[in-house]
Amino acid sequence: MRALGFLLVALVIVAGVAFLTKPTEADAEAVLREQVTLLVAREDIGAGRSTGENLALAACKLRPNDCYDLLRSAMDITFTDQTLFLRVDLKGLDRTGTCYGAFTQFVCPGGLNKT
């Protein structure tokens, strides 16, 4: 009986911590901006791309914030508050994915998949 009581208290504590450390929509936007900026920075110009694609990549490397704003406008992102975690559904740019935010972190099981 003691073990059951201990387990119940531990679950309540974990749920409380999850609730208090659940990321916000602004946190999700910040992580998305960071990830897109890192992805653009890692790409090499010329790697089997057309001239137009290389020009767009070069422009993105020069002005990453403007690039993110342009890419973000082409994405449909839905935020769903699930009390203990935040669910983020992403669609756009021929990709879809679902991410979850909890304990100040985000994870996207399966990553972003081509549609």
C-alpha positions as CSV (number, residue, x, y, z in Angstrom):
1,M,0.0,0.0,0.0
2,R,2.9,2.3,0.8
3,A,4.4,1.7,-2.7
4,L,1.0,2.7,-4.3
5,G,1.0,5.9,-2.2
6,F,4.5,6.7,-3.2
7,L,3.7,6.1,-6.9
8,L,0.7,8.3,-6.7
9,V,2.7,11.2,-5.1
10,A,5.5,10.7,-7.7
11,L,2.9,10.9,-10.6
12,V,1.4,14.1,-9.1
13,I,4.8,15.7,-8.8
14,V,5.8,14.7,-12.4
15,A,2.4,16.1,-13.7
16,G,2.9,19.3,-11.8
17,V,6.4,19.8,-13.2
18,A,5.1,19.0,-16.7
19,F,2.4,21.6,-16.4
20,L,4.8,24.2,-15.1
21,T,7.5,23.6,-17.8
22,K,5.2,23.2,-20.8
23,P,6.5,25.3,-23.7
24,T,4.4,28.1,-25.1
25,E,3.5,28.9,-28.7
26,A,6.3,31.5,-28.7
27,D,8.8,28.9,-27.6
28,A,7.7,26.7,-30.5
29,E,8.1,29.5,-33.0
30,A,11.6,30.3,-31.5
31,V,12.7,26.6,-31.9
32,L,11.3,26.5,-35.5
33,R,13.1,29.7,-36.4
34,E,16.3,28.3,-34.9
35,Q,16.0,25.0,-36.8
36,V,15.2,26.6,-40.1
37,T,18.1,29.0,-39.7
38,L,20.5,26.2,-38.9
39,L,19.3,24.1,-41.8
40,V,19.9,27.0,-44.3
41,A,23.3,27.7,-42.8
42,R,24.4,24.0,-43.3
43,E,23.3,23.9,-46.9
44,D,26.0,24.3,-49.6
45,I,25.3,26.5,-52.6
46,G,25.6,24.6,-55.9
47,A,25.0,21.1,-54.5
48,G,23.0,19.9,-57.6
49,R,20.6,22.8,-57.5
50,S,19.2,25.0,-60.2
51,T,20.4,28.6,-60.6
52,G,17.1,29.9,-59.1
53,E,17.4,27.6,-56.1
54,N,21.0,28.6,-55.6
55,L,20.0,32.3,-55.7
56,A,17.2,31.7,-53.2
57,L,19.6,29.8,-50.9
58,A,22.2,32.6,-51.1
59,A,19.6,35.2,-50.3
60,C,18.5,33.1,-47.3
61,K,22.1,32.9,-46.1
62,L,22.5,36.7,-46.3
63,R,19.2,37.5,-44.6
64,P,18.1,34.5,-42.5
65,N,15.4,36.3,-40.6
66,D,13.7,37.5,-43.8
67,C,14.0,34.0,-45.2
68,Y,12.4,32.5,-42.2
69,D,9.5,35.0,-42.4
70,L,9.0,34.1,-46.0
71,L,9.1,30.3,-45.3
72,R,6.9,30.7,-42.3
73,S,4.2,32.4,-44.3
74,A,4.0,29.3,-46.5
75,M,3.5,26.9,-43.5
76,D,0.2,26.1,-41.7
77,I,1.0,25.5,-38.1
78,T,-1.6,24.5,-35.5
79,F,-0.9,24.7,-31.8
80,T,-3.0,22.5,-29.5
81,D,-2.6,22.9,-25.7
82,Q,-3.0,19.5,-24.1
83,T,-2.6,20.7,-20.5
84,L,0.6,18.8,-19.8
85,F,2.2,19.3,-23.2
86,L,1.9,21.3,-26.4
87,R,1.1,19.6,-29.7
88,V,2.3,21.4,-32.9
89,D,1.1,20.2,-36.3
90,L,3.0,21.5,-39.3
91,K,2.0,21.5,-42.9
92,G,3.5,23.3,-45.9
93,L,6.4,23.4,-48.3
94,D,5.6,19.7,-49.3
95,R,6.1,18.6,-45.7
96,T,4.0,17.5,-42.7
97,G,4.8,16.6,-39.2
98,T,3.7,16.6,-35.6
99,C,5.8,17.7,-32.7
100,Y,5.3,17.7,-29.0
101,G,6.6,20.1,-26.4
102,A,7.0,19.1,-22.8
103,F,9.5,19.8,-20.0
104,T,10.8,22.8,-22.0
105,Q,11.8,20.6,-24.9
106,F,10.3,19.7,-28.3
107,V,10.4,16.3,-30.1
108,C,9.1,15.5,-33.5
109,P,8.7,11.7,-33.8
110,G,9.2,10.7,-37.4
111,G,10.5,14.1,-38.3
112,L,9.0,16.1,-41.2
113,N,7.7,13.8,-43.9
114,K,7.3,14.7,-47.6
115,T,3.7,14.8,-48.8
